[in-house]
Every structure is written in structure tokens, then in C-alpha cells.
Amino acid sequence: MIKQKLSVEGQVALQVALGWLPWLRAVSEMHGYALCEHGSKNRDIDLVAVPWVRTVSQPAELVLALGSCVDTLFARSVLSEDFYRPYFRQWPLSDGTCGKPHGRLGWIINVRDGVYFDLAVIPPIV
């Protein structure tokens, strides 16, 4: 599969969104997860949230908190000027998740201009 290159606007959005990672890590830590990035960062920002302490939030609660953080950062960034960003979460399965190998759960958090966070959460073992 050949991925399209980002527009200039998309490249700016990608760089701005990469700057949000410290805030997203802080939110994840408050919920008991370590947030790691991986991948090429050519179009999307691949993130993996791993339970790190004994008591953690449920994955959906973590995702809502991260989505709220992205919404706040977006509203305060240069990206919000003259642009309507739809509140977008891609949850293709009826339970609100996208199943991935080894029990990972997946969500997409849109930024703008083709840029998004591709989030995989490893659920806690109960």
C-alpha cells in the first residue's frame, strides 16, 4: 500500500501534534499507563499505552481522557484557526474498540489534515 504524502498543512499539524506528547504522557500516567510512541511518524503518530501500576483506569476511560486532552490542546493551538475539527473517534466494533493482535485495543484520534494518533491500549489483566 502506497501512502499519500501529507500536504504542507498536514506536515505542520504533524509537528504540532508531536509537541503534544508530553501532555498525553502526563494524562496516561494519571490513569496508570505508560505511553510509548513508535512507527515512522510520516502520517500518523503510533502510540501504545501499557498498564504500569497495580491499579489503572479502564482503557475506554483512558482514551476519553486522551481525547479530551487532544481537544484542549487543539483548541489552543495554531491549528484551530479557521478550521473546524470534527470530534472524531473511530470505533469500528460494537463495543467501541478495534481489536488488534494479542488483546490490544485500538482507537484513532483525529488531529487534522490527514494527521491522527493511532492508539493501541494493552488492557489490564484482571
TORKOL-41127 format. One record per atom (N, C-alpha, C): residue number from 1; x, y negated, z; atom name. Coordinates in steps of 0.02 Angstrom, whole numbers. Layout:
BEGIN
DOVEX  nr     xx     yy     zz atom
DOVEX NUM      X      Y      Z   CA
...
! end
This chain:
BEGIN
DOVEX  nr     xx     yy     zz atom
DOVEX   1     42     58      0    N
DOVEX   1      0      0      0   CA
DOVEX   1     45    -62      0    C
DOVEX   2     32   -109    -46    N
DOVEX   2     70   -171    -50   CA
DOVEX   2     30   -225    -13    C
DOVEX   3     62   -254     36    N
DOVEX   3     29   -308     74   CA
DOVEX   3     42   -374     40    C
DOVEX   4     -9   -416     37    N
DOVEX   4     -1   -482      9   CA
DOVEX   4     40   -525     56    C
DOVEX   5     79   -570     27    N
DOVEX   5    117   -617     68   CA
DOVEX   5     69   -669     97    C
DOVEX   6     88   -695    155    N
DOVEX   6     48   -747    186   CA
DOVEX   6     56   -812    149    C
DOVEX   7      4   -852    150    N
DOVEX   7      8   -920    123   CA
DOVEX   7     52   -961    170    C
DOVEX   8     67  -1021    151    N
DOVEX   8    106  -1066    194   CA
DOVEX   8     69  -1076    260    C
DOVEX   9      3  -1085    255    N
DOVEX   9    -37  -1093    316   CA
DOVEX   9    -33  -1031    360    C
DOVEX  10    -35   -973    327    N
DOVEX  10    -30   -910    364   CA
DOVEX  10     38   -903    399    C
DOVEX  11     91   -924    365    N
DOVEX  11    157   -921    395   CA
DOVEX  11    162   -966    456    C
DOVEX  12    131  -1024    452    N
DOVEX  12    129  -1069    510   CA
DOVEX  12     89  -1037    566    C
DOVEX  13     31  -1009    550    N
DOVEX  13    -11   -976    600   CA
DOVEX  13     27   -919    634    C
DOVEX  14     65   -880    596    N
DOVEX  14    103   -825    624   CA
DOVEX  14    155   -851    674    C
DOVEX  15    190   -903    657    N
DOVEX  15    241   -930    702   CA
DOVEX  15    209   -960    766    C
DOVEX  16    153   -993    758    N
DOVEX  16    118  -1020    817   CA
DOVEX  16     95   -964    861    C
DOVEX  17     65   -912    831    N
DOVEX  17     39   -855    871   CA
DOVEX  17     96   -818    906    C
DOVEX  18    154   -812    875    N
DOVEX  18    211   -780    908   CA
DOVEX  18    230   -819    971    C
DOVEX  19    221   -884    970    N
DOVEX  19    235   -925   1028   CA
DOVEX  19    187   -914   1086    C
DOVEX  20    131   -881   1072    N
DOVEX  20     81   -867   1125   CA
DOVEX  20     98   -805   1165    C
DOVEX  21    147   -766   1144    N
DOVEX  21    161   -702   1177   CA
DOVEX  21    176   -708   1252    C
DOVEX  22    212   -759   1276    N
DOVEX  22    222   -763   1349   CA
DOVEX  22    156   -769   1387    C
DOVEX  23    108   -806   1361    N
DOVEX  23     43   -812   1394   CA
DOVEX  23      4   -746   1392    C
DOVEX  24      7   -713   1335    N
DOVEX  24    -27   -648   1329   CA
DOVEX  24      4   -596   1376    C
DOVEX  25     70   -599   1383    N
DOVEX  25    103   -553   1430   CA
DOVEX  25     82   -568   1502    C
DOVEX  26     75   -631   1519    N
DOVEX  26     54   -650   1586   CA
DOVEX  26    -17   -625   1601    C
DOVEX  27    -61   -632   1552    N
DOVEX  27   -130   -607   1561   CA
DOVEX  27   -129   -531   1570    C
DOVEX  28    -90   -497   1529    N
DOVEX  28    -85   -424   1533   CA
DOVEX  28    -58   -403   1602    C
DOVEX  29     -8   -438   1626    N
DOVEX  29     20   -422   1691   CA
DOVEX  29    -32   -431   1747    C
DOVEX  30    -73   -482   1741    N
DOVEX  30   -126   -492   1792   CA
DOVEX  30   -175   -434   1793    C
DOVEX  31   -180   -398   1737    N
DOVEX  31   -225   -341   1732   CA
DOVEX  31   -189   -275   1742    C
DOVEX  32   -124   -278   1758    N
DOVEX  32    -86   -218   1774   CA
DOVEX  32    -52   -184   1715    C
DOVEX  33    -48   -218   1658    N
DOVEX  33    -19   -189   1598   CA
DOVEX  33     45   -224   1578    C
DOVEX  34     91   -187   1549    N
DOVEX  34    149   -216   1515   CA
DOVEX  34    130   -224   1442    C
DOVEX  35    144   -281   1413    N
DOVEX  35    127   -295   1343   CA
DOVEX  35    192   -298   1302    C
DOVEX  36    196   -254   1253    N
DOVEX  36    256   -248   1211   CA
DOVEX  36    238   -265   1139    C
DOVEX  37    284   -294   1103    N
DOVEX  37    273   -307   1032   CA
DOVEX  37    317   -260    991    C
DOVEX  38    293   -244    932    N
DOVEX  38    332   -202    887   CA
DOVEX  38    310   -217    816    C
DOVEX  39    343   -188    768    N
DOVEX  39    324   -198    698   CA
DOVEX  39    362   -255    665    C
DOVEX  40    346   -267    603    N
DOVEX  40    384   -314    561   CA
DOVEX  40    365   -387    573    C
DOVEX  41    304   -399    596    N
DOVEX  41    278   -467    605   CA
DOVEX  41    276   -505    539    C
DOVEX  42    265   -469    484    N
DOVEX  42    259   -501    419   CA
DOVEX  42    190   -532    409    C
DOVEX  43    139   -501    436    N
DOVEX  43     71   -524    426   CA
DOVEX  43     31   -522    490    C
DOVEX  44     44   -471    529    N
DOVEX  44      9   -464    593   CA
DOVEX  44     60   -457    649    C
DOVEX  45     36   -461    710    N
DOVEX  45     79   -453    768   CA
DOVEX  45     54   -391    804    C
DOVEX  46     93   -337    800    N
DOVEX  46     75   -274    832   CA
DOVEX  46     94   -277    905    C
DOVEX  47     44   -263    948    N
DOVEX  47     55   -263   1020   CA
DOVEX  47     32   -197   1049    C
DOVEX  48     66   -174   1102    N
DOVEX  48     47   -114   1138   CA
DOVEX  48     43   -133   1212    C
DOVEX  49    -14   -118   1243    N
DOVEX  49    -23   -130   1315   CA
DOVEX  49    -20    -62   1350    C
DOVEX  50     25    -58   1399    N
DOVEX  50     37      5   1435   CA
DOVEX  50     22     -6   1509    C
DOVEX  51    -19     38   1540    N
DOVEX  51    -31     31   1612   CA
DOVEX  51     36     34   1649    C
DOVEX  52     47    -13   1696    N
DOVEX  52    112    -17   1727   CA
DOVEX  52    111    -10   1802    C
DOVEX  53     55    -21   1832    N
DOVEX  53     49    -15   1905   CA
DOVEX  53     -7     35   1921    C
DOVEX  54    -13     51   1984    N
DOVEX  54    -61    102   2004   CA
DOVEX  54   -134     84   1987    C
DOVEX  55   -153     23   2000    N
DOVEX  55   -222      2   1987   CA
DOVEX  55   -223    -49   1930    C
DOVEX  56   -258    -32   1876    N
DOVEX  56   -262    -76   1818   CA
DOVEX  56   -334    -87   1798    C
DOVEX  57   -345   -140   1759    N
DOVEX  57   -412   -153   1732   CA
DOVEX  57   -428   -102   1678    C
DOVEX  58   -491    -95   1663    N
DOVEX  58   -510    -53   1607   CA
DOVEX  58   -488    -86   1542    C
DOVEX  59   -472    -48   1490    N
DOVEX  59   -447    -77   1427   CA
DOVEX  59   -492   -132   1399    C
DOVEX  60   -557   -122   1399    N
DOVEX  60   -602   -172   1371   CA
DOVEX  60   -598   -238   1409    C
DOVEX  61   -589   -234   1475    N
DOVEX  61   -582   -295   1516   CA
DOVEX  61   -517   -331   1498    C
DOVEX  62   -464   -294   1488    N
DOVEX  62   -400   -323   1466   CA
DOVEX  62   -409   -358   1399    C
DOVEX  63   -441   -325   1352    N
DOVEX  63   -449   -353   1285   CA
DOVEX  63   -491   -417   1287    C
DOVEX  64   -543   -418   1327    N
DOVEX  64   -583   -479   1333   CA
DOVEX  64   -542   -536   1362    C
DOVEX  65   -500   -521   1411    N
DOVEX  65   -457   -572   1441   CA
DOVEX  65   -406   -598   1390    C
DOVEX  66   -376   -552   1351    N
DOVEX  66   -329   -573   1299   CA
DOVEX  66   -364   -614   1245    C
DOVEX  67   -424   -593   1226    N
DOVEX  67   -463   -631   1176   CA
DOVEX  67   -478   -701   1201    C
DOVEX  68   -496   -707   1264    N
DOVEX  68   -511   -772   1294   CA
DOVEX  68   -448   -816   1294    C
DOVEX  69   -391   -785   1309    N
DOVEX  69   -327   -821   1309   CA
DOVEX  69   -312   -847   1238    C
DOVEX  70   -320   -804   1189    N
DOVEX  70   -308   -824   1119   CA
DOVEX  70   -355   -881   1100    C
DOVEX  71   -419   -876   1120    N
DOVEX  71   -467   -929   1104   CA
DOVEX  71   -445   -995   1134    C
DOVEX  72   -422   -995   1196    N
DOVEX  72   -399  -1056   1230   CA
DOVEX  72   -337  -1084   1196    C
DOVEX  73   -288  -1041   1183    N
DOVEX  73   -227  -1064   1150   CA
DOVEX  73   -241  -1091   1080    C
DOVEX  74   -286  -1057   1044    N
DOVEX  74   -303  -1080    977   CA
DOVEX  74   -335  -1149    979    C
DOVEX  75   -380  -1160   1025    N
DOVEX  75   -416  -1223   1030   CA
DOVEX  75   -368  -1281   1046    C
DOVEX  76   -313  -1266   1080    N
DOVEX  76   -265  -1318   1100   CA
DOVEX  76   -207  -1323   1051    C
DOVEX  77   -208  -1285    998    N
DOVEX  77   -151  -1285    952   CA
DOVEX  77   -165  -1327    890    C
DOVEX  78   -113  -1337    851    N
DOVEX  78   -120  -1373    788   CA
DOVEX  78   -161  -1333    738    C
DOVEX  79   -169  -1268    751    N
DOVEX  79   -206  -1226    705   CA
DOVEX  79   -280  -1242    703    C
DOVEX  80   -306  -1274    756    N
DOVEX  80   -378  -1284    761   CA
DOVEX  80   -402  -1344    721    C
DOVEX  81   -357  -1386    698    N
DOVEX  81   -378  -1446    661   CA
DOVEX  81   -412  -1428    596    C
DOVEX  82   -471  -1454    587    N
DOVEX  82   -509  -1444    525   CA
DOVEX  82   -517  -1370    506    C
DOVEX  83   -525  -1328    554    N
DOVEX  83   -532  -1257    540   CA
DOVEX  83   -580  -1226    590    C
DOVEX  84   -629  -1190    564    N
DOVEX  84   -674  -1153    607   CA
DOVEX  84   -648  -1082    613    C
DOVEX  85   -630  -1061    672    N
DOVEX  85   -606   -992    683   CA
DOVEX  85   -662   -951    711    C
DOVEX  86   -687   -904    673    N
DOVEX  86   -740   -862    700   CA
DOVEX  86   -715   -819    758    C
DOVEX  87   -758   -810    807    N
DOVEX  87   -741   -766    862   CA
DOVEX  87   -743   -696    835    C
DOVEX  88   -687   -666    824    N
DOVEX  88   -684   -603    786   CA
DOVEX  88   -650   -549    826    C
DOVEX  89   -683   -494    832    N
DOVEX  89   -654   -433    861   CA
DOVEX  89   -677   -376    817    C
DOVEX  90   -633   -335    796    N
DOVEX  90   -653   -278    755   CA
DOVEX  90   -657   -216    798    C
DOVEX  91   -717   -193    809    N
DOVEX  91   -728   -133    848   CA
DOVEX  91   -768    -85    806    C
DOVEX  92   -736    -45    764    N
DOVEX  92   -773     -4    717   CA
DOVEX  92   -813     53    747    C
DOVEX  93   -796     78    805    N
DOVEX  93   -833    134    834   CA
DOVEX  93   -889    109    879    C
DOVEX  94   -939    150    891    N
DOVEX  94   -996    128    930   CA
DOVEX  94   -978    112   1002    C
DOVEX  95   -923    139   1028    N
DOVEX  95   -905    124   1097   CA
DOVEX  95   -860     63   1101    C
DOVEX  96   -853     26   1046    N
DOVEX  96   -815    -36   1048   CA
DOVEX  96   -741    -28   1038    C
DOVEX  97   -718     30   1016    N
DOVEX  97   -647     40   1007   CA
DOVEX  97   -632     71    940    C
DOVEX  98   -569     72    924    N
DOVEX  98   -545    107    864   CA
DOVEX  98   -496    159    890    C
DOVEX  99   -514    222    884    N
DOVEX  99   -471    274    910   CA
DOVEX  99   -407    281    870    C
DOVEX 100   -352    290    904    N
DOVEX 100   -287    299    873   CA
DOVEX 100   -256    363    901    C
DOVEX 101   -202    387    871    N
DOVEX 101   -170    447    896   CA
DOVEX 101   -148    441    970    C
DOVEX 102   -148    498   1003    N
DOVEX 102   -125    504   1073   CA
DOVEX 102   -169    465   1122    C
DOVEX 103   -231    454   1104    N
DOVEX 103   -278    422   1150   CA
DOVEX 103   -275    347   1153    C
DOVEX 104   -234    316   1111    N
DOVEX 104   -231    243   1110   CA
DOVEX 104   -297    215   1085    C
DOVEX 105   -314    157   1110    N
DOVEX 105   -374    121   1089   CA
DOVEX 105   -351     59   1052    C
DOVEX 106   -387     39    999    N
DOVEX 106   -363    -17    959   CA
DOVEX 106   -414    -72    949    C
DOVEX 107   -389   -132    947    N
DOVEX 107   -430   -191    934   CA
DOVEX 107   -391   -238    888    C
DOVEX 108   -428   -279    852    N
DOVEX 108   -399   -332    811   CA
DOVEX 108   -423   -398    841    C
DOVEX 109   -376   -445    852    N
DOVEX 109   -394   -512    874   CA
DOVEX 109   -370   -560    820    C
DOVEX 110   -417   -591    785    N
DOVEX 110   -402   -635    729   CA
DOVEX 110   -371   -700    754    C
DOVEX 111   -323   -727    715    N
DOVEX 111   -295   -793    729   CA
DOVEX 111   -321   -841    675    C
DOVEX 112   -295   -835    614    N
DOVEX 112   -321   -873    556   CA
DOVEX 112   -277   -859    496    C
DOVEX 113   -302   -874    438    N
DOVEX 113   -264   -869    375   CA
DOVEX 113   -230   -801    366    C
DOVEX 114   -266   -747    384    N
DOVEX 114   -240   -680    374   CA
DOVEX 114   -195   -655    430    C
DOVEX 115   -185   -695    481    N
DOVEX 115   -142   -675    538   CA
DOVEX 115   -186   -649    594    C
DOVEX 116   -164   -595    625    N
DOVEX 116   -203   -566    680   CA
DOVEX 116   -158   -526    726    C
DOVEX 117   -182   -516    787    N
DOVEX 117   -149   -471    834   CA
DOVEX 117   -180   -402    825    C
DOVEX 118   -139   -352    814    N
DOVEX 118   -161   -283    810   CA
DOVEX 118   -142   -251    877    C
DOVEX 119   -191   -245    920    N
DOVEX 119   -179   -224    989   CA
DOVEX 119   -197   -151   1001    C
DOVEX 120   -149   -113   1026    N
DOVEX 120   -162    -44   1047   CA
DOVEX 120   -155    -42   1123    C
DOVEX 121   -203    -12   1156    N
DOVEX 121   -202     -7   1229   CA
DOVEX 121   -199     68   1246    C
DOVEX 122   -151     86   1287    N
DOVEX 122   -148    154   1313   CA
DOVEX 122   -192    154   1375    C
DOVEX 123   -246    192   1375    N
DOVEX 123   -291    190   1433   CA
DOVEX 123   -259    222   1495    C
DOVEX 124   -279    199   1553    N
DOVEX 124   -252    229   1615   CA
DOVEX 124   -275    301   1623    C
DOVEX 125   -234    341   1654    N
DOVEX 125   -253    410   1670   CA
DOVEX 125   -291    408   1736    C
DOVEX 126   -350    436   1735    N
DOVEX 126   -392    432   1795   CA
DOVEX 126   -385    496   1835    C
! end
